[in-house]
Amino acid sequence: MTLFDPQQVMASGMSFGPWLQQTRKAHDLTREEFAEAISCSSSTIYKIESGVQRPSKNLAELIARYWSIASADVAAFVQFARGTLTAAPPAPAVAPPPVPALPSALPTPLTPLVGRQPQVERGCALLTAAGVRLLTLSGAGGIGKTRLALAIAQQLRAHFPDGVLFVPLAALRDPDDVPMTLVRSLGLQLGPGQTALLQLKRWCASRSLLLVLDNFEHLLPAAPVLVELLAAAPELRLLVTSRTRLRLSGEHLLVVPPLEVPPADLALAPDSVASVPAVALFVERVQSIDTRFSLSAANLAQVALICRQLEGNPLALELAAARVRVLSLRLLVDRLGQRLSLLTNGPIDLPERHQSVRATLQWSYDLLTPSAQRLLHLLSLFAGGARLDALAAVWAAQPVELPPPTAALAPQLLLEPPMPLLDDLEVLLDNHLVERSTAVAGTLRFALLESIREFALEQQPASGDEQALRHAMLSFYVGLLLCAESALHGPQQLLWLELLEQEHATLRELLRWSIDQQLGPQALRLSSRLGWFWSTHSHLAEGRRWLEQALALPSPPAERIAALNAAGRLACDQGDYAAAAHMLGEARQLAEQSADQSGLAQALDILGVVERSRGNYAAAQELLLASSALFAQLDDRLGLALTANNLGIVARAGGDAAAAQHWYSASLAHFRALGDLQGVAMVLNNLGVLARHQARYTEAAASYHEARTLFQQLADRRGSALTSSNLGRIAQEQGDLDQAQALYLAASADFDLIGDQLGVAHCANLLGGIALAHGELHVARTRYCESLRMCLELGVKQGVLAGFEGLFDAAQRADSAEQRAWMAVASERVVALLELPELPEPLAAFLATMDQQLYQQLASTIATCDLQQLVTLACRP
């Protein structure tokens, strides 16, 4: 019986509350889980199910979206929920999909927002009004645009079913980086030939979400990108903070005013002045550093004057409050008066931020000792904040030696900070110029607010050691990555991956600086040692871009070999085998010329993976065995583990299950001994493949699930997607086509996000098989052709042949003798062109029984066709 049969609902008199409760329980959802999924409280769900309350129109629409109610039935569903429908809505066809989650949450401010409720309400009203797609919060520097945007976004969470994402842009320097920054913030990746803007349009097109773009004023040339994005995504809203309006069509402006200041009439009582927003903020900040402070009749006039002189600017008020620890209110008033006279009389052609916030920051900066000023500038060099050991290394302004790297080295402090550094850091903390947070393994990180960092970057230290600071920073991070290189394959793997993710923003800027300075060897050392991190955390396209820029600089062979191998691995991960083979071929040649056995072994290993992926198993085995022999000579256990795993894959593909089991067991033993969870997961996945090919489905599923759990712990999206597709193969082979299709679609989406086009092509072929089993011949042909074209572009030989085999199966299912015959003969031609060992058995069997006259006729017709022409003909309507 259909759960939501309209006639039965009408006959029973069922109302919406019982319907909702029955549906929720049928899908094993608690009231709390369901409430969280649609962004409301569990008490609201309780009241609705109890019949005490009807859902609002907006909430009813969210419930309809969650249960996948068809678009044509949403209006009726809302009427049913509101009690105005005489029949119940249709039941969801499948279990409700999870509400999509964005890769990061809104930052949570540590201090209260003061005096901004009217602007919060106005911003919420605008962003929920019809026709308002782009809202810009505009105002002076330090006025509180970011805090206001966060408050608005927090209140609007429930209004955007697909999420709210905060994207900080202050660290960007190039407007051209805006699309790629949005791609990274959304957790997306680019494949070969893709553009960031196209990927954004595709991902946002069907989603109802709010993007908060913070600090856009220095990126105005990128503003037209926002118009293009909004045009492609009808349910997208943008909330932008900028010191100037963007000057875009459809832009709505909300000017953020200064906080209200007390009037000049000092006859007011302290209690009434305390509620004025500017005073409330100033007093709250002073009390955070001096709990004895309170507003009184004795200091009322001075506090009111400070707030008026600073014009209610929140950042200026906070910085002024920080000085109360060392300056009396009277001296503070005198000092601010001198600075503000410069502000009001400054050149009118200067940017507004130079007339207000810059002066406030300059005032705070002038109060510091030269050594504290130098530390503030030093901190500004770290885009993502700095650990104490990093500060200690750069503080010395000369290269430092880190402890020898070992697999067991935990990412704790690698250098002890000197006492003068700690003293100056405490001064900066006392002055609220630095923020402190707890990072990996309990270490502390110190960072500047972006407005302060922007100011501090421009201040050249009196010691004149700017270049020395940069080089010391470079030396530290090269050493840190050397430690990570070993630890990334050991017991501390998860901690080091987390550490490198935290350092990624700083490493990006350091890479850019070293490339701009033409420091080829240093740029290559940085980028090559980040290769495994980029691969594991799916920064594939970004990693290749940095490596290719570094490789364009002159450098010694050793650094170049390592970078070529790292870039080749990333290209191979993306399925870009032509580029991978080119880079790895150069690495192999250089390694042979310079007798770099380790570099040669790595190049041969990854070249073996390339040839294996292209279906050249004999060549792959030869390369991998040569690599394994070199790794054995070097006593490189990681290299032996990698090559053994790859040799297992080659053996399995060649039908030698016993050899595959041998190689996989050897690889797994090496990885377990190293404590390399990613390697263990990789081999477990391959053992699952071997078991599945032998119809040992229970064993295969157990291996896949264990591997996927490890991949998820490592945030390895590519590995997780691979195991999902493999679990789909088990479901398909056991007859559960719906489950198989769901797993293939999920895997394809993940492959697409990280730019793994081979993974997308593989899933397209698998989905073609599902469509064929359902009798959806047109869908099957579309999927097979999609996979076929992608594999042709990537140079994946077996993938091309698999596409032709799928189209042959589709023709056979369609009972099209002519098309089936053409596909069989064309497949034989494909095997010859690609130099593959043999035709798949079904195609070979068909050709053996085919009419020879027809065979000769078709073979003659396509004898001169190249591979591209054959694919075009195969995929024609």
Disulfide bonds with the S-S distance in Angstrom:
none
